[in-house]
Amino acid sequence: MKADKREIVTFVIAALAALAAVWFFLGNMQKEKEVMRTDLYTLVAPASDAILSINRPTAFTKYILSRKPERDAFASEIPDIYLSIIKNNQNLSRLLLSFHSQGIVFYAQAGNSLGSRIEKNTLQKAFGTFAPQRQKKEDITFTYYPDAGNRFFGYYQHDGVWVASYSKKLLEEVARIQRNQQCYLLPDQDRLRKSFDKNAPLNLMVESDSINLYVSLSDSTEWRIRKGWLGADLFMNENHLCYFGNISYNSIPDSLYTSLGDTLALRLEQAFPQFKVSNQTIRENKRVFYTGCFIPKDQ
């Protein structure tokens, strides 16, 4: 009889343990789903000049950053610490970088262990000689690593998102946006992000005035795209980094759009002198499509 009772107790304990394990597993799955549902675009700090979405960090690292001309191009605009985080954390699902006059903000969807992994495999190695400083504001803890030039690299992790920046002001602004569930995405930005190919490794949107696109007309005036946003999908094609974007067609000569494409290629070559940029312009109905590739000059 006592043996039967022991067997019953053992069975009950085992059943409870199994139920607890299932509950824990399902709870973690739910948390991960909530992380994956986080819309990083809604956290972007206001007054950005450009937003880069890295949809496939592994492909970005393997096929783009592994090539010196392309890596140099991205490294000229993105701090090395960000590229190291992407390279050292291949399980990142997707992330954003927003570019502002005060600095760049890094946004990533983050499971519970991501922050500690980034600490161990990247930050402690990059800033190993300096002890981090931690500051708690309301329910968010900010961590700051001292860097050269009296700069501080800061980050926080909150509600399934990991955010970092060298700008304390931008970092705290994003935290405030997330805490208050605000969104400063402009209508043009929202329209562009919905038009992107999310299967492309990268999507880029740029404020048009920041790249100074214009065409000189015969009467000494200029035609340009003002106060708007331009977008493009970035991908590898035949071992070259390429872009594909489009803008709406207005009732003006097609030659102006072709000239605008030539100006775009020129601006890109000025920004990245290690490349020769090809460009093709095609009009279909009410859209004008721009396609081009970055060809290293040493090839």
Solvent accessible surface area in square Angstrom, and as a share of the most:
residue,aa,sasa,rsa
1,M,174,0.78
2,K,154,0.65
3,A,49,0.38
4,D,77,0.40
5,K,116,0.49
6,R,153,0.56
7,E,115,0.52
8,I,107,0.54
9,V,84,0.48
10,T,88,0.51
11,F,144,0.60
12,V,71,0.41
13,I,107,0.54
14,A,58,0.45
15,A,37,0.29
16,L,107,0.53
17,A,60,0.46
18,A,56,0.44
19,L,117,0.58
20,A,56,0.44
21,A,61,0.47
22,V,80,0.46
23,W,191,0.67
24,F,126,0.52
25,F,121,0.51
26,L,100,0.50
27,G,29,0.28
28,N,53,0.27
29,M,77,0.35
30,Q,84,0.37
31,K,109,0.46
32,E,80,0.36
33,K,104,0.44
34,E,87,0.39
35,V,16,0.09
36,M,109,0.49
37,R,157,0.57
38,T,29,0.17
39,D,50,0.26
40,L,0,0.00
41,Y,14,0.05
42,T,41,0.24
43,L,13,0.07
44,V,5,0.03
45,A,2,0.01
46,P,47,0.30
47,A,91,0.71
48,S,10,0.06
49,D,61,0.32
50,A,15,0.12
51,I,2,0.01
52,L,6,0.03
53,S,1,0.00
54,I,0,0.00
55,N,17,0.09
56,R,110,0.40
57,P,4,0.02
58,T,64,0.37
59,A,9,0.07
60,F,0,0.00
61,T,18,0.11
62,K,124,0.53
63,Y,113,0.43
64,I,1,0.00
65,L,11,0.06
66,S,79,0.51
67,R,57,0.21
68,K,149,0.63
69,P,31,0.19
70,E,0,0.00
71,R,70,0.26
72,D,57,0.29
73,A,9,0.07
74,F,22,0.09
75,A,44,0.34
76,S,76,0.49
77,E,92,0.41
78,I,4,0.02
79,P,39,0.25
80,D,84,0.43
81,I,14,0.07
82,Y,1,0.00
83,L,1,0.00
84,S,28,0.18
85,I,0,0.00
86,I,0,0.00
87,K,118,0.50
88,N,65,0.33
89,N,4,0.02
90,Q,82,0.36
91,N,96,0.49
92,L,11,0.05
93,S,42,0.27
94,R,57,0.21
95,L,0,0.00
96,L,0,0.00
97,L,0,0.00
98,S,0,0.00
99,F,33,0.14
100,H,14,0.06
101,S,108,0.69
102,Q,92,0.41
103,G,21,0.20
104,I,23,0.12
105,V,0,0.00
106,F,0,0.00
107,Y,0,0.00
108,A,0,0.00
109,Q,11,0.05
110,A,1,0.01
111,G,20,0.19
112,N,116,0.60
113,S,57,0.37
114,L,5,0.02
115,G,7,0.06
116,S,58,0.38
117,R,83,0.30
118,I,0,0.00
119,E,17,0.08
120,K,138,0.58
121,N,40,0.21
122,T,5,0.03
123,L,0,0.00
124,Q,93,0.41
125,K,157,0.67
126,A,58,0.45
127,F,9,0.04
128,G,55,0.53
129,T,126,0.74
130,F,96,0.40
131,A,81,0.63
132,P,46,0.29
133,Q,87,0.39
134,R,140,0.51
135,Q,69,0.30
136,K,144,0.61
137,K,87,0.37
138,E,131,0.59
139,D,81,0.42
140,I,2,0.01
141,T,60,0.35
142,F,3,0.01
143,T,4,0.02
144,Y,11,0.04
145,Y,4,0.02
146,P,25,0.16
147,D,35,0.18
148,A,77,0.60
149,G,67,0.65
150,N,148,0.76
151,R,115,0.42
152,F,85,0.35
153,F,0,0.00
154,G,0,0.00
155,Y,18,0.07
156,Y,1,0.00
157,Q,62,0.28
158,H,31,0.14
159,D,110,0.57
160,G,15,0.14
161,V,0,0.00
162,W,0,0.00
163,V,0,0.00
164,A,0,0.00
165,S,1,0.01
166,Y,42,0.16
167,S,13,0.08
168,K,92,0.39
169,K,143,0.61
170,L,6,0.03
171,L,0,0.00
172,E,46,0.21
173,E,44,0.20
174,V,0,0.00
175,A,1,0.01
176,R,79,0.29
177,I,0,0.00
178,Q,23,0.10
179,R,68,0.25
180,N,78,0.40
181,Q,167,0.74
182,Q,68,0.30
183,C,70,0.42
184,Y,84,0.32
185,L,26,0.13
186,L,90,0.45
187,P,113,0.71
188,D,48,0.25
189,Q,7,0.03
190,D,38,0.20
191,R,115,0.42
192,L,11,0.05
193,R,45,0.16
194,K,140,0.59
195,S,75,0.48
196,F,21,0.09
197,D,66,0.34
198,K,136,0.58
199,N,117,0.60
200,A,8,0.07
201,P,13,0.08
202,L,0,0.00
203,N,4,0.02
204,L,49,0.24
205,M,1,0.00
206,V,25,0.15
207,E,35,0.16
208,S,0,0.00
209,D,62,0.32
210,S,63,0.41
211,I,46,0.24
212,N,66,0.34
213,L,5,0.03
214,Y,58,0.22
215,V,13,0.08
216,S,80,0.52
217,L,62,0.31
218,S,126,0.81
219,D,97,0.50
220,S,109,0.70
221,T,66,0.38
222,E,90,0.40
223,W,53,0.19
224,R,52,0.19
225,I,38,0.19
226,R,153,0.56
227,K,172,0.73
228,G,10,0.10
229,W,19,0.07
230,L,29,0.14
231,G,13,0.12
232,A,19,0.15
233,D,17,0.09
234,L,14,0.07
235,F,59,0.25
236,M,48,0.22
237,N,72,0.37
238,E,149,0.67
239,N,105,0.54
240,H,38,0.17
241,L,9,0.05
242,C,1,0.00
243,Y,10,0.04
244,F,77,0.32
245,G,8,0.07
246,N,46,0.24
247,I,25,0.13
248,S,58,0.37
249,Y,50,0.19
250,N,90,0.46
251,S,115,0.74
252,I,42,0.21
253,P,85,0.54
254,D,66,0.34
255,S,72,0.47
256,L,27,0.13
257,Y,5,0.02
258,T,67,0.39
259,S,42,0.27
260,L,4,0.02
261,G,0,0.00
262,D,87,0.45
263,T,21,0.12
264,L,31,0.15
265,A,11,0.08
266,L,86,0.43
267,R,45,0.16
268,L,36,0.18
269,E,35,0.16
270,Q,113,0.50
271,A,57,0.44
272,F,36,0.15
273,P,88,0.55
274,Q,58,0.26
275,F,1,0.01
276,K,119,0.51
277,V,6,0.04
278,S,56,0.36
279,N,34,0.17
280,Q,123,0.55
281,T,37,0.22
282,I,93,0.47
283,R,109,0.40
284,E,101,0.45
285,N,132,0.68
286,K,157,0.67
287,R,80,0.29
288,V,1,0.01
289,F,47,0.19
290,Y,15,0.06
291,T,48,0.28
292,G,3,0.03
293,C,23,0.14
294,F,15,0.06
295,I,52,0.27
296,P,3,0.02
297,K,124,0.52
298,D,123,0.64
299,Q,133,0.59
